[in-house]
Amino acid sequence: MKYISNDQLETVMHTVSVAQAKAQLSALLDAVQAGEVVVITRRGRPVARLQPERPAKPDFSVFRRLRGAWKRDMRIDREELHERG
């Protein structure tokens, strides 16, 4: 287990072999969900990294269109509101 500094946050990194990862995948995913990084090795060489998924940035375009329509005193087309593009 190693500690890595990442933007002033301490991240725990585990290194496991492919065989260990196959046997303990559920536990490794729990650790990743808790913020840890897991490096999977094959014959001692890193081949994969499991790390927490970054949250998606919120899409505020719908709110911007609503605000713009409200400011212009326009009607809002529901079909256009649900279009993404």
C-alpha positions in Angstrom: 0.0 0.0 0.0 1.3 3.4 -1.0 0.2 6.9 -0.3 0.1 9.4 -3.1 -0.4 13.1 -2.8 -3.1 14.3 -5.2 -4.0 18.0 -5.0 -3.3 18.0 -1.3 -5.5 14.9 -0.8 -3.9 11.7 0.3 -4.9 8.8 -1.8 -4.3 5.2 -0.8 -3.0 3.0 -3.6 -3.1 -0.8 -3.5 -1.2 -3.1 -5.8 -2.6 -6.5 -6.5 -1.9 -9.3 -8.9 -4.4 -10.4 -11.6 -5.2 -13.5 -9.6 -5.9 -11.5 -6.4 -8.0 -9.0 -8.4 -10.1 -11.9 -9.8 -10.6 -13.4 -6.4 -11.4 -10.1 -4.6 -13.0 -7.9 -7.3 -16.0 -7.0 -5.1 -13.8 -5.9 -2.2 -11.5 -3.9 -4.6 -14.5 -2.1 -6.0 -15.6 -1.2 -2.5 -12.2 0.2 -1.9 -12.2 2.2 -5.1 -15.7 3.5 -4.3 -14.3 4.7 -1.0 -11.7 6.8 -2.9 -8.7 4.4 -3.1 -6.7 3.5 -6.3 -6.0 -0.1 -7.2 -3.2 -1.0 -9.6 -3.4 -4.5 -11.1 -0.2 -6.2 -12.0 0.7 -9.1 -14.2 4.1 -10.7 -13.5 4.9 -7.7 -11.3 4.3 -5.1 -14.0 1.3 -2.7 -13.8 -1.3 -3.4 -16.5 -4.5 -1.7 -15.2 -5.6 1.0 -12.7 -9.0 1.1 -10.9 -9.8 4.5 -9.7 -13.0 6.4 -8.6 -15.0 7.8 -11.5 -15.1 11.5 -11.6 -18.6 13.0 -11.2 -20.0 14.3 -14.5 -20.3 18.0 -14.9 -23.9 19.2 -14.6 -25.5 20.3 -17.9 -27.0 23.7 -17.2 -27.9 24.4 -20.9 -31.6 23.7 -20.2 -31.7 26.2 -17.4 -29.9 28.8 -19.5 -32.5 28.4 -22.3 -35.3 28.7 -19.8 -33.8 31.9 -18.2 -33.2 33.4 -21.7 -36.8 32.7 -22.8 -38.1 34.2 -19.5 -36.0 37.3 -19.9 -37.2 37.7 -23.5 -40.9 37.0 -22.5 -41.0 34.2 -25.0 -43.0 31.0 -25.1 -41.0 27.8 -24.3 -41.3 24.9 -26.8 -41.3 21.7 -24.9 -39.8 19.7 -27.8 -36.9 22.2 -28.1 -36.4 22.1 -24.3 -35.7 18.3 -24.4 -33.4 18.4 -27.4 -29.7 18.2 -26.7 -27.3 19.6 -29.1 
